[in-house]
Amino acid sequence: MALIRGSNGLCPCPVCLVPLGKLHDPSTKWEPRDMKKTQDLVQAAKKGKKSQWEPLLKEQGLRNIEVI
C-alpha cells in the first residue's frame, strides 16, 4: 500500500489498474494489480533517471518506495 499514490495517482485503486477517470464506471473489468509486474517496474525504475521512470510509475499509480 505504501507504493500506491492513492487518489493523487492515475490508477488510484489498490486492487486493479482502473484509470482515475473511469472509477465511476463499474461495468468495465480492469486488469488486477500484479505483485511481480509491480516489483519489476519499481526495480527497473531504480536503475534509471527520475525523468525516465517517474512517468512510468505515475501511469501505474505507484511511487518509487522500497517496501521491506
Secondary structure per residue as TSV (DSSP state, phi and psi in degrees):
chain	resnum	aa	ss	phi	psi
A	1	M	-	360.0	-26.4
A	2	A	T	-66.4	-25.5
A	3	L	T	-74.4	-26.7
A	4	I	B	-81.0	134.2
A	5	R	-	-73.7	-14.5
A	6	G	G	72.7	-142.8
A	7	S	G	-67.4	-12.2
A	8	N	G	-87.2	-8.7
A	9	G	S	-90.8	167.3
A	10	L	S	-78.9	-19.2
A	11	C	S	-130.3	82.6
A	12	P	-	-75.5	-13.9
A	13	C	-	-74.5	130.0
A	14	P	S	-75.7	-11.1
A	15	V	S	-100.4	-40.3
A	16	C	B	-132.3	178.6
A	17	L	-	-103.1	41.1
A	18	V	-	-69.7	129.6
A	19	P	-	-66.9	150.6
A	20	L	G	-53.8	-40.8
A	21	G	G	-72.7	-9.0
A	22	K	G	-111.5	8.6
A	23	L	T	-60.2	-28.7
A	24	H	T	-77.5	-8.1
A	25	D	-	-107.4	93.1
A	26	P	T	-78.2	-4.1
A	27	S	T	-78.6	-15.2
A	28	T	S	-99.9	136.9
A	29	K	-	-94.2	136.5
A	30	W	-	-114.8	155.3
A	31	E	-	-61.5	131.5
A	32	P	B	-71.0	154.2
A	33	R	-	-67.2	138.7
A	34	D	-	-117.3	125.4
A	35	M	H	-59.1	-44.0
A	36	K	H	-64.6	-45.3
A	37	K	H	-63.4	-40.0
A	38	T	H	-65.0	-45.9
A	39	Q	H	-61.6	-42.6
A	40	D	H	-62.9	-41.7
A	41	L	H	-65.0	-43.5
A	42	V	H	-66.9	-40.9
A	43	Q	H	-63.1	-42.3
A	44	A	H	-64.4	-36.7
A	45	A	H	-63.7	-36.6
A	46	K	H	-67.8	-20.5
A	47	K	H	-86.5	-18.6
A	48	G	S	-106.0	-176.3
A	49	K	-	-82.7	152.1
A	50	K	H	-57.0	-39.1
A	51	S	H	-63.1	-22.7
A	52	Q	H	-87.3	-44.4
A	53	W	H	-90.2	-23.9
A	54	E	H	-58.3	-44.9
A	55	P	H	-62.8	-35.6
A	56	L	H	-66.8	-44.2
A	57	L	H	-67.8	-41.0
A	58	K	H	-63.2	-38.0
A	59	E	H	-59.2	-34.1
A	60	Q	H	-91.3	-2.0
A	61	G	T	74.9	32.2
A	62	L	B	-115.3	163.0
A	63	R	-	-117.9	159.1
A	64	N	-	-90.4	77.9
A	65	I	-	-126.9	132.1
A	66	E	-	-85.1	123.5
A	67	V	-	-102.8	126.6
A	68	I	-	-96.6	360.0
